[in-house]
Amino acid sequence: MTRPWDDPEYVRYTLWFVYACIIYSIIGFSWGALMGGITEFRHFVDHRLHGELIVRAHTHINLLGWVEMAIFAAVYYIVPRLVRRPIHSVPLVKVHFWIHNVGLLGMVVFFTTAGILGGTASLTLSPEEIEPIVQPWLALVGISGGLVLLANLIWAYNIFRTCRGRREEVAP
């Protein structure tokens, strides 16, 4: 029987989920500290139209970045050992990693862009005039979120298939 830890590609991608978790946590924690510690930034986020979109970007990098990446890494590590068999598909692990990261980074960039543009425009424009500026960016957030959802479904399928194929121990 092939053990999961004997497959270098599987180990590499499981560790990449860990590394991504670390990177996203540092970005997210730093971002939060800046929002809380810089008065002008905090005021922009709290009081400008669409400034809260910057908070949503921060929230998503924390939740979908460091938290979810940590969960993915842990489940990829634990499940094959628990069911005593390799992961169903290493190529799906790779696809999951890349689609999730592209989608997450898109969400963060597009939320932030919409928040900055909307907040800056709110200094001189009415809410009705700002909406057409922000809407295309939020549409891109939706598309990026769809990529994250697709990545999560790929992960769920891969884990389900791994568990479903569990080999039962034969009782003596």
N, C-alpha and C positions, 0 to 999 in steps of 0.2 A: 504494500500500500504506500502510495506517495504521501509524505507528510507535508502540510502546507509550508512549514518553515524550510523545506528543502527546495522550494521554487523561488529562485532569486527575483524574478519579476514580481511575484506576489508579495514578497517581503519588501521589495523596493517601493511598490505603490502603497502598501500599508504604512510604511514609514513616511512616505510623502504626505499621507493624510495627517500624520502626527506633526510633520514639519509645517504644513499649511495651518494646522491648528495653532501652533506657536506663533507663526507670523501674524495671523489674523488677530490673535489675542493681544499681541503687542500694539498693533495698529488700533484696534478697538479701544483698549484701555487708554492709550495715549490720546486718541480722539476725544474720549469722554473727559479726560483731565483738561484738555484744551478748551472744550466747550464750557466746562465748569469754572475754569481758572482765568479765562480771558474775558473780561467784562464786555468788550465790544462784540465778541463772538457770541457769548451767551445772550446778549441783548438782541442781536440779529436773529438768532435761532428762535428766541422766545417771542419777539414782537414784530417781525416782518412777515408779510403775507408769504406763505409757502416756505418760510424758514424752518418749519417743523419737518420738512422733507429731509433736511440735513440730519435731524435726529433719527429719522427712519433709516437713513443710510448707515448711521452709527449702530443702530439696533440690529440691522441685518448683517453687518460685518461681524458683530458679536455672536448673534444667534446662529446664522448659517455658516459663519466662518469658524470661529474657535469652538463653539459648542458642538455644532453638527459634525465638524471634521473630527473632533475628539471621539464622538460617538461612533462615527463610521470606522475609525481606526480600531477602536476597542471591539466593535462587533466583528470586523474582519479578522481580528486576532483571536477572539474567543470562540466564535461559532465553529470554525473547522476543528478546533480542539475538542469542543463539546460533542460534536457529532462524529468525531473520529474519521474525517474524510476531508479531502481538499475542497477548496471553494469550487462552486459549480463552473465558473468561467472567469479566468484571469483577464481575458480581453474585456469583459464587461466591467471589471474593477477599474481598468485603465480608462475606458469610456466614461464611466461614472465620475472619476476624478476630474477629467478635463471638462466635461460638460458642466459639472457643478461649479468649478472654479470660473469658467467663462461666464456662466449665468450670474453667479454671485458678484463678480467684479463689475459686470454690466449693471446690475441693480444698484450697486453702491455708487458708481460713477454717474449714472443717470438720475438717481435720487438727488445726489449732491448738486449736479448741474441744474436740475429743475429748481432746487431750493435756492441756489445762489442767484439764478436768473430771475426767479419770481420775487425773491426778497429785495434784490437790487432795483428791479423795475417798480416795486411798490413805493419807492420814494417819489416817483413822478407820474405813475400811471394808475388808472382805476382798476379794480379787480376784473372787470369785464375785458379790459385791454391786456391784462396780464395772462389771462387764461389761455389764449392762443399761443403764447410764448412757452408756457409750461406743459401744455398737453402733449406735444410730440415727444418730449422727454419722458413723460409718464407712460406713454405708449411703449417706449423702449424698455422702461422698467417692467412693464407687463410681459413683454417678449422675453426679457432676461429671466424673470420669475418663472416663465414657462420652461425655460431650460433647466432651472434648478429643480422644478417639479419632475421633469423628465429624468434627470439624474437620480433623484430620490426613488422614482419608480424602478429604474434599472437596478439600483442597490437593493430595493425590497425584493424584486424578482430573483436576483442572484442569491440573496440570503435564503429566501424561501426554497429555491431549488436545492441549495446546499443542505438545508435542514430536511427537506422532504426525502432526500436520498440517503438519510442516515442509515447506517448499517447497525442493526440491533445485535447486541451481544448474545451469544448462545449460552443459555443457562446450563451449568454442568449437570 
